[in-house]
């Protein structure tokens, strides 16, 4: 495995990890914001959007941790 390739994979995983934290946190904020809405439809929309964002952010975190573990072990 090429050293430049491994370094690129690690940097990409670190960027994805930071993005995953941001998206996950944003999903939590949207889920909490559903308390402040007025109608049932707005609450369900906020709940669904928040859960989708938390799922995407969580998936990005999980995948980046696996990638970091894989390529840092090769060091």
N, C-alpha and C positions, 0 to 999 in steps of 0.2 A: 504494500500500500504506500502510495506516495505521501510524503510529509505535508506537502502543500494541500493535497486533497483532505487529509485528516484535519489540518488546521481550519480549512474552509468549513468542514462539517461541524466542528466545534463552535466556530463563530456563528454559524447559522442557527445552531441549536440554542446558543445563548440569547440571540436576538428573539427567537421564537419563545423562549422562556419568559423574557421580559414582556413581550406582547401578550402572552397567555395570562400573565398576572394582571395586566391592564384590562383585558377583556373580561376576565373572571370578576375582577373588582367592579367593573362597570355593570355587569350582570347582577351583582349583589345590590348595587345602588338602585337599579331599575326595579328589582324585586321589592326592595324596601319602599320605593316610591308608590307602589300599588296601594299602600295604606292611605295615601293622600288623594286618591282619585274618588270621583263621586258615583259613577255608575258601575254596575256589575261588568259590563262589557269592557270598560276601561281597566278594571281590576284584572280581568282575565287576560287582556292584551298585555298588560305590564308583566303579569306572572309568566305568560308564555315566552315573551321576549327576554325576560330576565333569565329564565331557565335555559333557553337556547344559547344565550351568550355565555352563561356559566358552563354549559356543556362544551362549547367551542373552546373557551379558555382553559378548561380542565383538560381537554384532549390535547391542546397544544403543550400544556405543562407536562403531561404524562409522556408524550412523544419526545419532547426535548430532553427530559430526564433520562429516558432510555438511550437516546442518541449520545448524550454526554457520557453516560456510563460506558457505552460500547467503545467510543473513540478515545476516552481518557485511559481506559484499561490498556489500550494498545501502546500507550506511552511507556 
